[in-house]
Amino acid sequence: MTNHQDQEQHAETQASGWERQLIENLALAALQEQKKARRWGIFFKLLAFGYLSAILAFSIYPEFSGDMSNGDKKHVAIVDVHGVIGEDSTAKTVIAGLQDAVKDKNTLGVILSINSPGGSPVESAYIYEEIKRLKKLHPDLPFYSVVADICASGGYYVAAASDKIYVSQSSLIGSIGVIMNGFGFTNVMDKLGIERRLLTAGTHKALLDPFSPVKKEEALHMQTQLDEVHQQFITAIRESRGDRIKAADAGQLFSGLVWAGTDGVKLGLADDFGSIDSVARDVLGTEQKVNFTPQEHLLDRLAGKLGASFGHSIGSMLKLDGLN
């Protein structure tokens, strides 16, 4: 019996030892997997951090990512005016690009790459006046505008300051006018039984309030202001384009209509057909191009969005905006 019991105890000891070893091995394997998982987790976190840091660096320091150098080669300077002026393309950004372009000793000429439906009349005028100023400072440096899909209203205001405007046959150009738009909800409120409660200090402080009936004197006042801005626009076009604008069609040209590039050339709104590449190559004599458009800083972009949301209600009402 003693030998039998000893054998059983020995078997149990071996079994328990094997189980213990198995548990230890499983625990060790689990621990190793956790370590590997932590290492991979740290690796991917560092990778993500590096990626985000690179994006932030390119946003804050755009010169790292922009093609702002072409050695000692002569080149054409490109400055983009894309999207809504005052939102997508601000006067500050466009003017900075123009100033950098003319400072470069290797710049043979400046091309404004325009693809804009218009936008802020004030910022369009800022860019227009800066082009005029730079042309006086650099009389031997040509300024050309090349239109892609659309160059309307405020976009055309900017283009008019250049020496020549080039379009595609299918480009849309023109829309020389000013627009103020909104909605009126007074009838809807009456049907729903909603009462408008509005207190103001100043007779016209609630000017064109969409929930109140339009006052004739306010509508007349705003129409006068629109006509004034429109006249400033027309004066700038006449001064820049001169006798290239067909006198017989001037009234229609300033009505807010747009034309395809082919008719735009016939009417004197544009000078010729061409692309950025063809103008650089055939007119300015080089295929070397450098884009001087500054990339907006990340912090400025965030601040701009906050500011834009504050002034959007008025800014969206009054604008030189084509095809609205």
C-alpha positions in Angstrom: 0.0 0.0 0.0 2.8 2.3 0.8 4.4 1.9 -2.6 1.1 2.4 -4.3 0.4 5.6 -2.3 3.9 6.9 -3.1 3.3 6.3 -6.8 0.0 8.1 -6.6 1.5 11.1 -4.8 4.4 11.1 -7.3 1.9 11.1 -10.2 -0.1 13.9 -8.6 3.1 15.9 -8.0 4.1 15.5 -11.6 0.6 16.4 -12.8 0.5 19.5 -10.6 4.0 20.4 -11.7 2.9 20.1 -15.3 -0.2 22.2 -14.7 1.8 24.8 -12.9 4.4 25.0 -15.7 1.6 25.3 -18.2 0.0 28.2 -16.3 3.4 29.9 -15.9 4.0 29.5 -19.7 0.6 30.9 -20.5 1.1 33.8 -18.1 4.5 34.5 -19.5 3.2 34.4 -23.1 0.3 36.8 -22.2 2.8 39.1 -20.6 5.0 39.1 -23.7 2.0 39.8 -25.9 1.1 42.7 -23.7 4.6 44.1 -24.0 4.5 43.7 -27.8 1.1 45.4 -27.9 2.4 48.2 -25.8 5.4 48.6 -28.1 3.3 48.6 -31.2 0.9 51.1 -29.5 3.8 53.4 -28.7 5.1 53.0 -32.2 1.8 53.9 -33.8 1.3 56.8 -31.4 4.7 58.2 -32.3 4.0 57.7 -36.0 0.7 59.6 -35.6 2.3 62.3 -33.6 5.0 62.7 -36.2 2.4 62.9 -39.0 0.3 65.5 -37.2 3.5 67.5 -36.3 4.4 67.5 -40.0 1.0 68.7 -41.0 1.1 71.4 -38.3 4.6 72.5 -39.4 3.5 72.8 -43.1 0.4 74.8 -41.9 2.4 77.2 -39.7 5.4 77.4 -41.9 4.1 77.1 -45.5 7.5 78.0 -47.0 8.6 74.5 -46.2 6.0 73.0 -48.6 5.7 75.7 -51.2 7.8 76.0 -54.4 9.1 79.5 -53.6 12.6 79.1 -55.1 13.8 78.4 -58.6 17.5 79.1 -58.1 18.8 81.7 -60.6 16.4 80.7 -63.4 14.1 83.3 -64.9 10.5 82.4 -64.3 6.9 83.5 -64.4 5.3 84.3 -61.0 1.9 82.8 -60.5 -0.5 84.2 -57.9 -3.9 82.4 -57.4 -7.2 84.1 -57.0 -9.4 81.0 -56.5 -12.9 80.8 -54.9 -14.8 83.5 -53.2 -12.8 86.7 -52.7 -12.7 87.5 -49.0 -13.2 83.9 -48.0 -11.2 81.5 -50.1 -8.8 84.1 -51.4 -8.3 87.1 -49.1 -6.8 90.4 -50.2 -4.1 89.9 -47.6 -3.0 86.6 -49.1 -3.2 87.7 -52.7 -1.4 91.0 -52.1 1.4 89.2 -50.1 1.9 86.9 -53.1 2.0 89.8 -55.5 4.5 91.7 -53.4 6.8 88.6 -53.1 6.6 88.0 -56.8 7.8 91.5 -57.8 10.6 91.4 -55.3 12.1 88.3 -56.9 14.8 89.5 -59.3 14.1 86.5 -61.6 10.4 87.2 -62.2 9.8 87.9 -65.9 6.1 88.6 -65.4 3.2 88.0 -63.1 0.2 85.9 -64.0 -2.9 86.0 -61.8 -4.6 82.6 -62.1 -8.3 83.5 -61.6 -11.1 81.1 -61.0 -13.6 83.1 -58.9 -17.3 84.0 -59.0 -16.5 87.2 -57.1 -17.0 88.1 -53.4 -16.2 91.1 -51.2 -16.2 94.4 -53.1 -13.9 95.9 -50.6 -11.3 93.1 -50.8 -11.6 93.0 -54.6 -10.8 96.8 -54.6 -7.9 96.3 -52.3 -6.3 93.8 -54.8 -7.2 96.0 -57.8 -5.5 99.0 -56.2 -2.4 97.0 -55.2 -1.9 95.7 -58.7 -2.2 99.3 -60.0 0.4 100.4 -57.5 2.8 97.6 -58.3 2.5 98.3 -62.0 3.6 101.9 -61.4 6.6 100.8 -59.3 7.6 98.2 -61.9 6.5 99.6 -65.3 8.6 97.0 -67.2 7.0 94.0 -65.4 3.9 92.7 -67.2 0.8 91.6 -65.2 -1.5 89.2 -66.9 -4.7 87.5 -65.8 -5.6 84.0 -67.0 -9.1 82.8 -66.4 -10.1 79.2 -65.8 -13.8 78.4 -65.5 -15.1 81.7 -64.2 -14.0 85.3 -63.7 -17.2 87.1 -62.6 -17.9 90.3 -60.7 -15.3 90.8 -58.0 -13.1 88.3 -59.8 -13.3 90.5 -63.0 -12.7 93.6 -60.9 -9.3 92.1 -60.0 -8.6 90.9 -63.5 -9.3 94.3 -65.0 -6.2 95.8 -63.2 -3.9 93.6 -65.3 -2.4 94.5 -68.6 -4.2 91.7 -70.5 -6.8 89.2 -69.7 -6.7 85.7 -71.3 -9.6 83.3 -71.3 -10.6 79.9 -72.6 -13.4 79.8 -75.2 -15.6 78.3 -72.6 -14.7 80.5 -69.6 -17.5 82.6 -68.1 -16.6 86.3 -67.7 -18.3 89.5 -66.7 -21.2 89.9 -64.2 -20.3 93.6 -63.6 -22.8 94.4 -60.9 -23.5 94.4 -57.2 -26.0 92.2 -55.3 -27.7 92.3 -52.0 -30.1 89.5 -51.2 -32.1 88.0 -48.3 -35.5 86.6 -47.4 -38.7 87.8 -46.0 -40.8 85.7 -43.6 -43.6 88.1 -42.6 -46.4 86.2 -44.4 -45.2 82.9 -42.9 -45.2 84.4 -39.4 -48.7 85.7 -39.9 -50.0 82.2 -41.0 -48.3 80.5 -38.1 -49.5 83.2 -35.6 -46.0 84.2 -34.6 -45.5 87.7 -33.2 -42.3 89.5 -33.9 -40.9 91.4 -30.9 -38.2 93.8 -31.8 -36.7 96.7 -29.8 -34.1 99.1 -31.3 -32.4 102.3 -30.4 -32.2 104.1 -33.8 -35.0 104.3 -36.4 -33.3 102.1 -38.9 -31.2 99.8 -36.7 -33.2 96.8 -37.8 -32.5 97.6 -41.5 -33.9 95.0 -43.8 -34.9 92.7 -40.9 -36.3 89.5 -42.6 -39.0 89.2 -40.0 -40.4 92.7 -40.6 -42.1 94.4 -43.6 -39.7 96.2 -45.9 -39.7 100.0 -45.4 -39.7 101.9 -48.6 -37.2 104.5 -47.4 -34.8 101.8 -46.3 -35.0 100.0 -49.6 -34.4 103.2 -51.5 -31.4 104.0 -49.3 -29.8 100.6 -49.9 -30.5 100.8 -53.6 -28.6 104.1 -53.6 -25.7 102.5 -51.9 -25.7 99.6 -54.3 -25.7 102.0 -57.2 -22.7 103.8 -55.7 -20.7 100.7 -55.3 -21.7 99.6 -58.9 -20.5 103.0 -60.2 -17.2 102.6 -58.5 -16.9 99.2 -60.2 -17.8 100.6 -63.6 -15.3 103.5 -63.2 -12.5 101.0 -62.4 -13.3 98.9 -65.5 -13.4 101.9 -67.8 -10.1 103.3 -66.4 -8.4 99.9 -66.9 -9.9 98.6 -70.1 -10.3 102.0 -71.8 -11.3 101.8 -75.4 -11.1 98.0 -75.4 -14.6 98.0 -74.0 -17.0 98.3 -76.9 -18.9 101.6 -76.3 -22.1 100.4 -78.1 -22.3 97.5 -75.7 -21.2 99.2 -72.5 -24.7 99.5 -71.0 -25.3 95.8 -71.4 -21.7 94.9 -70.3 -22.4 96.6 -66.9 -25.8 95.0 -66.4 -24.6 92.0 -64.5 -24.7 89.5 -67.4 -21.9 87.0 -68.1 -20.5 85.8 -71.4 -18.5 82.9 -72.6 -14.9 83.5 -73.3 -15.4 83.8 -77.1 -18.0 86.6 -76.7 -15.9 88.1 -73.9 -13.0 88.7 -76.3 -15.4 90.1 -79.0 -16.9 92.5 -76.4 -13.5 93.6 -75.1 -13.9 92.1 -71.7 -10.9 89.9 -72.5 -8.0 90.3 -74.8 -7.1 86.8 -76.1 -7.3 83.1 -75.6 -4.7 81.3 -73.5 -3.8 79.2 -70.5 -1.2 79.7 -67.9 1.2 77.5 -69.7 0.7 79.1 -73.1 0.9 82.6 -71.8 4.1 81.8 -69.9 5.6 80.1 -72.9 4.4 82.1 -75.9 4.0 85.6 -74.3 6.6 85.7 -71.6 9.0 83.3 -73.3 9.6 80.7 -70.6 8.1 77.5 -69.3 9.6 78.1 -65.8 6.8 78.9 -63.3 6.9 79.6 -59.6 3.7 79.9 -57.5 4.0 82.8 -55.0 0.6 82.3 -53.4 1.1 82.1 -49.6 -0.5 79.2 -47.8 -2.7 80.5 -45.0 -1.4 79.7 -41.6 -3.4 77.3 -39.5 -4.0 79.7 -36.7 -5.0 82.5 -39.0 -7.4 80.1 -40.7 -9.0 79.2 -37.4 -9.2 82.9 -36.4 -10.6 83.7 -39.8 -13.4 81.2 -39.5 -14.4 82.7 -36.1 -14.4 86.2 -37.6 -16.2 85.1 -40.7 -19.0 83.6 -38.7 -19.4 86.9 -36.8 -19.7 89.1 -39.9 -21.3 86.6 -42.3 -24.9 87.9 -42.1 -23.9 91.4 -43.5 -21.0 90.3 -45.7 -23.2 87.8 -47.5 -25.8 90.4 -48.3 -23.6 92.9 -50.0 -21.1 91.5 -52.5 -19.7 91.5 -56.0 -20.7 87.9 -56.6 -21.4 86.4 -60.1 -24.1 83.9 -61.0 -26.2 84.4 -57.8 
